[in-house]
Amino acid sequence: MTFENYKQIRDRSESLCTHLETEDFVIQAAEHVSPAKWHLAHTSWFFETFVLKKFLPDYNEFHPDFSFFFNSYYNAVGERTARNHRGLMTRPTIEEVFDYRGYIDEQMRGVFDNQFSDEVDEIITLGLNHEQQHQELLITDLKYNLWLNPLLPSVLNIKEYPNQSERGWLKIKEDIYPIGHEGDGFCFDNELGSHKVYLDDFIISSNLVTNQEYQEFIESGGYRNPDYWHSDGWSWVISDDIKAPLYWLAKEDKVFYYTLDGLKELDPNAPVSHISFYEAAAFAEWSGYRLPTEFEWEVASNKFSWGDRWEWTNSAYLPYPKFEKAPGAIGEYNGKFMVNQMVLRGASVATSPGHSRNTYRNFFHPHYRWQFTGIRLCKR
């Protein structure tokens, strides 16, 4: 690990914001998303809290209130501002946040200039992967925030809707397979605890469900037929009046979708995106297939391409048999969220370069769909 590696990842966070206006940095359209300004500050707070304050005895913190402003959910670190109030913080200004990032980077340069322990190296590596997670969240949160702007502004082109080849089917034979991360490379703690699972024969699609296929589900009455839906999913459809994926917009007998590069006409061959687990499961039921488990996905993943969409699986987010939660605040990173959420596998067009692997376990509540989520079908 070098300072150049560190700075390259840190600089990418700021490069994603190149075309934002001051007002764009502050907005928070819902509790589950955060302002861009908060992401930039929180990722700096991580290094200040877990590296600089802990390992530099003469470190002077940038601002005494920033820990309260920019702590996310680490109870062991102290009190923090309410999550749904992040968009109310017009102060500190975005200029002060960029000054904060510069200060932290300069202090971290001093850490890199001196020999540090394996423990410090591990925390820095975790912090950089944490920042890459927030780069993805910054992109998806920004899209959700700007979607509610009537101007539907263009601020970033990440080629959100790639085409893909025609679907094929892959056969996976029954066997006992290894699951989980092995080796010396970085992984999150929820990937650890390598173990074996038995899988029966199954087939899995080599490609994701497309916009055209999902349109057929809509036009056939998929959102009006409770037979396809989980009970909670049907309640969500009714209560929130759900009729199509997030960001779809019908206009003059055509369907468009909002992207961070502005409004685009729906590409029928691109993989469908921004759907909830409920929608993914309902589509699979309608089509006569099902969603793969996360173990089926991992075993088959070396046989198909992935990375355009986070792919919903039919697995609840639970600890692996040998999972061990780290002591202290770092232990709050993943373990305490292992309830009431579903696992996604793969990556997406918003994922930072070099941040994905086939053992990576993402997780969200089943009604969320602001991430670049998609569907891969499976059956016995």
Rosetta blueprint (number, residue, H / E / L):
1 M L
2 T L
3 F H
4 E H
5 N H
6 Y H
7 K H
8 Q H
9 I H
10 R H
11 D H
12 R H
13 S H
14 E H
15 S H
16 L L
17 C L
18 T L
19 H L
20 L L
21 E L
22 T H
23 E H
24 D H
25 F H
26 V L
27 I L
28 Q L
29 A L
30 A L
31 E L
32 H L
33 V L
34 S L
35 P L
36 A H
37 K H
38 W H
39 H H
40 L H
41 A H
42 H H
43 T H
44 S H
45 W H
46 F H
47 F H
48 E H
49 T H
50 F H
51 V H
52 L H
53 K H
54 K H
55 F H
56 L L
57 P L
58 D L
59 Y L
60 N L
61 E L
62 F L
63 H L
64 P L
65 D L
66 F H
67 S H
68 F H
69 F H
70 F H
71 N L
72 S L
73 Y L
74 Y L
75 N H
76 A H
77 V H
78 G L
79 E L
80 R L
81 T L
82 A L
83 R H
84 N H
85 H H
86 R H
87 G H
88 L H
89 M L
90 T L
91 R L
92 P L
93 T L
94 I H
95 E H
96 E H
97 V H
98 F H
99 D H
100 Y H
101 R H
102 G H
103 Y H
104 I H
105 D H
106 E H
107 Q H
108 M H
109 R H
110 G H
111 V H
112 F H
113 D H
114 N L
115 Q L
116 F L
117 S L
118 D H
119 E H
120 V H
121 D H
122 E H
123 I H
124 I H
125 T H
126 L H
127 G H
128 L H
129 N H
130 H H
131 E H
132 Q H
133 Q H
134 H H
135 Q H
136 E H
137 L H
138 L H
139 I H
140 T H
141 D H
142 L H
143 K H
144 Y H
145 N H
146 L H
147 W H
148 L L
149 N L
150 P L
151 L L
152 L L
153 P L
154 S E
155 V L
156 L L
157 N L
158 I L
159 K L
160 E L
161 Y L
162 P L
163 N L
164 Q L
165 S L
166 E L
167 R L
168 G L
169 W E
170 L E
171 K E
172 I E
173 K L
174 E L
175 D E
176 I E
177 Y E
178 P E
179 I E
180 G L
181 H L
182 E L
183 G L
184 D L
185 G L
186 F L
187 C L
188 F L
189 D H
190 N H
191 E H
192 L L
193 G L
194 S L
195 H E
196 K E
197 V E
198 Y E
199 L E
200 D L
201 D L
202 F E
203 I E
204 I E
205 S E
206 S L
207 N L
208 L L
209 V L
210 T E
211 N H
212 Q H
213 E H
214 Y H
215 Q H
216 E H
217 F H
218 I H
219 E H
220 S L
221 G L
222 G L
223 Y L
224 R L
225 N L
226 P H
227 D H
228 Y H
229 W L
230 H L
231 S H
232 D H
233 G H
234 W H
235 S H
236 W H
237 V H
238 I H
239 S H
240 D H
241 D L
242 I L
243 K L
244 A L
245 P L
246 L L
247 Y L
248 W E
249 L E
250 A E
251 K E
252 E L
253 D L
254 K E
255 V E
256 F E
257 Y E
258 Y E
259 T E
260 L L
261 D E
262 G E
263 L E
264 K E
265 E E
266 L L
267 D L
268 P L
269 N L
270 A L
271 P E
272 V L
273 S L
274 H L
275 I L
276 S L
277 F H
278 Y H
279 E H
280 A H
281 A H
282 A H
283 F H
284 A H
285 E H
286 W H
287 S H
288 G L
289 Y L
290 R E
291 L L
292 P L
293 T L
294 E H
295 F H
296 E H
297 W H
298 E H
299 V H
300 A H
301 S H
302 N H
303 K H
304 F L
305 S L
306 W L
307 G L
308 D L
309 R L
310 W E
311 E E
312 W E
313 T E
314 N E
315 S E
316 A E
317 Y L
318 L L
319 P L
320 Y L
321 P L
322 K L
323 F L
324 E L
325 K L
326 A L
327 P L
328 G L
329 A H
330 I H
331 G H
332 E H
333 Y L
334 N L
335 G H
336 K H
337 F H
338 M L
339 V L
340 N L
341 Q L
342 M E
343 V E
344 L E
345 R E
346 G E
347 A L
348 S L
349 V L
350 A L
351 T L
352 S L
353 P L
354 G L
355 H L
356 S L
357 R L
358 N L
359 T L
360 Y L
361 R L
362 N E
363 F E
364 F E
365 H L
366 P L
367 H L
368 Y L
369 R L
370 W L
371 Q L
372 F L
373 T E
374 G E
375 I L
376 R L
377 L L
378 C E
379 K E
380 R L
